[in-house]
Amino acid sequence: MLPLALKEGEWARLTLRVADDLKGAEKDGELRRTQAHPPLQNFPVEDEIRIRFKRAALPLERFEMTDERALRIPVRLARPIEAPSGFAAHWLRTKLDRELLKQGETRLRFWPGG
């Protein structure tokens, strides 16, 4: 379920389903570079976070971080709500090793905090 709530000192798991025929695409020469793009909302960049895809660690140093602080989302609501019209967000991006990708369900896990 998204958004995924993170609690300090506990692994949070997100199940992903890879539906594409990866072997067929690779055989046909149509397999594109695969990437992970996990977004983080209200994430203090000085905090520690560990990310694992399947059982492989994805060190934070492998990720490119895009800072979109105070990103505003323009909307027209039918009635007023008590919520901010923006949020602080960071997008992480890294290339995934092909041997980690397989068709079916897999897990992406996050460990926030020390």
C-alpha positions as CSV (number, residue, x, y, z in Angstrom):
1,M,0.0,0.0,0.0
2,L,1.2,3.5,-0.8
3,P,2.3,5.7,0.7
4,L,4.5,3.5,2.7
5,A,4.8,4.7,6.4
6,L,8.4,4.4,7.7
7,K,9.1,3.9,11.4
8,E,12.7,4.4,12.7
9,G,14.4,1.1,13.3
10,E,11.9,-1.1,11.4
11,W,12.1,-2.5,7.9
12,A,9.2,-1.4,5.7
13,R,8.3,-3.7,2.8
14,L,6.8,-2.8,-0.5
15,T,5.8,-5.7,-2.8
16,L,6.3,-5.0,-6.5
17,R,5.0,-7.0,-9.5
18,V,7.2,-7.2,-12.6
19,A,4.7,-8.2,-15.4
20,D,7.0,-7.7,-18.4
21,D,8.5,-10.6,-20.2
22,L,12.1,-9.7,-19.4
23,K,13.7,-12.7,-21.1
24,G,11.7,-12.2,-24.3
25,A,12.6,-8.5,-24.4
26,E,16.3,-9.2,-23.8
27,K,16.2,-11.9,-26.5
28,D,14.6,-9.4,-28.9
29,G,17.1,-6.7,-28.0
30,E,14.4,-4.5,-26.6
31,L,15.2,-4.6,-22.9
32,R,15.8,-1.0,-21.8
33,R,17.9,0.1,-18.9
34,T,16.0,-0.6,-15.7
35,Q,15.9,1.9,-12.9
36,A,14.3,2.3,-9.4
37,H,12.7,5.7,-8.6
38,P,11.5,5.6,-5.0
39,P,10.0,8.9,-3.9
40,L,10.4,10.0,-0.3
41,Q,8.1,12.6,1.2
42,N,9.1,14.7,4.2
43,F,12.5,12.9,4.3
44,P,15.2,14.8,6.2
45,V,18.3,14.3,4.0
46,E,20.6,14.0,6.9
47,D,18.7,10.9,8.2
48,E,20.1,7.5,7.5
49,I,18.1,5.1,5.2
50,R,19.0,1.7,3.9
51,I,17.3,0.3,0.7
52,R,17.2,-3.3,-0.4
53,F,15.9,-4.8,-3.6
54,K,15.2,-8.5,-3.1
55,R,18.2,-9.4,-0.9
56,A,20.7,-7.0,-2.5
57,A,21.6,-3.8,-0.7
58,L,21.3,-0.7,-2.8
59,P,23.7,1.7,-1.1
60,L,22.5,5.3,-1.0
61,E,25.7,6.4,-2.7
62,R,24.4,4.6,-5.9
63,F,21.4,6.9,-6.0
64,E,21.0,10.3,-7.6
65,M,18.8,12.4,-5.4
66,T,16.5,15.1,-6.8
67,D,15.4,17.7,-4.3
68,E,11.9,19.0,-4.9
69,R,11.4,20.9,-1.7
70,A,8.1,22.7,-1.3
71,L,6.8,21.2,-4.5
72,R,3.4,22.6,-5.2
73,I,0.6,20.6,-6.8
74,P,-1.9,22.9,-8.5
75,V,-5.4,21.6,-8.0
76,R,-9.0,22.9,-8.2
77,L,-11.0,21.4,-5.5
78,A,-14.8,21.4,-5.4
79,R,-14.7,22.4,-1.7
80,P,-12.0,23.6,0.6
81,I,-9.9,21.1,2.6
82,E,-7.6,21.4,5.6
83,A,-4.4,20.2,4.0
84,P,-1.3,21.8,2.6
85,S,-1.2,22.3,-1.1
86,G,2.4,21.2,-1.3
87,F,5.0,18.9,0.3
88,A,8.7,18.3,0.7
89,A,9.8,15.5,-1.6
90,H,13.0,13.8,-2.7
91,W,13.2,11.3,-5.6
92,L,16.0,8.8,-5.6
93,R,17.1,7.2,-8.9
94,T,19.5,4.3,-9.5
95,K,20.2,1.7,-12.2
96,L,19.1,-1.8,-11.3
97,D,21.4,-4.8,-12.1
98,R,19.7,-7.0,-14.8
99,E,20.4,-10.2,-12.8
100,L,18.2,-8.8,-10.0
101,L,15.2,-8.5,-12.2
102,K,12.8,-11.4,-12.7
103,Q,9.2,-11.7,-13.7
104,G,6.8,-12.0,-10.8
105,E,6.6,-10.5,-7.3
106,T,9.6,-9.0,-5.5
107,R,10.2,-6.8,-2.5
108,L,11.7,-3.4,-2.1
109,R,12.6,-2.7,1.5
110,F,13.5,0.5,3.4
111,W,15.2,0.9,6.8
112,P,15.0,4.4,8.2
113,G,17.2,5.5,11.1
114,G,20.3,4.2,12.8
